[in-house]
Amino acid sequence: MCDKPKRLNEYYFVCTASDGYKAIFSWNELFNSELGEKIFIITEMNGIRLKQLRNRILLISTFDLKVGRRYIKGLQYIEINRAD
């Protein structure tokens, strides 16, 4: 993906919900820390499939100290951007 690994520090992910709410994760948070192992995209809950879920796709970060700040209901898309 990248010929210079240090450049990966410049990337971040913007996760956007259907209501416009956004949560942002840095490359290092996701791929170079314990936090990355505690982020989940939920497409089924208690045997209920995606099409039947009220909020559809959920994204949760279970490692955050303040619960809810990066909890996305109705995840629409994830953008990968590079800081200039």
N, C-alpha and C positions, 0 to 999 in steps of 0.2 A: 504494500500500500504506500509506503513512504520510504524514499531512499535515505533520508536523514531522520533517525528516530527522535531526535529532539524536537523536530517540527510537529510531532504528535501532540506536544504540549499546547499547541495553538488551536486545537480542535475542541468543539463543544457541541452538545446535543440539545436541541430544543424540542421538548415533548409537548404537544398541543392537544388540548381537550376540545370536545365538540362545543363547549360554551366559551372558548377562547382562552381559558386559563392555560398558563404555560409553566413548565418546570424545566430547569436547565441543569445539565450535568456536564462536567468537564471530562475530557478524555482520561485524565489521570484518575479521577474519581471512579470511573467505570472499569478501567483496565489495569490500574496500578495501585489499588487500595482494597481494603476489606469491604468497603461500601459496595463495590461492583458485584460482589457475591451475594448481596442482600437486596438487589433490585429485581422485581418480578413483574412480568406482563401476564396478567390473568385473563384467560379466554374461556374458562369454565369454572364454575363454583358450585360445590356440593352436588355435582352431577348434572347441573343445569348448563346447557351449552350456550355459546356465544349469542346466537340469534334470540334466545329467550331471556337473556340477562337484560335488566332494565338499563344499566349503564354501559352495556357492551364491554369493550376492552378496558381493563383497569391496569394502571401502572402504579406500583407501590414501592417505596423505599423503606425497608424495615430497619435500617441501620441509623436513620436520622434521629437526632436527639429530640427535636420538636416534631411531633407526629402531625401529619396532614399537609405540611408545606409542599411536599412533592408527591402527593397522592393524586393521581389523575383518573377521573371518571370519564368514560367515553373518549378514550385516546383515539385521536383522528390520524395523526401522523407524527413522525420523528424527523426533524431536519438535522443534518450534520453541517456545521458551519466552521469556518476558519477565521479566527480573530486577525484583524489586519494590523 
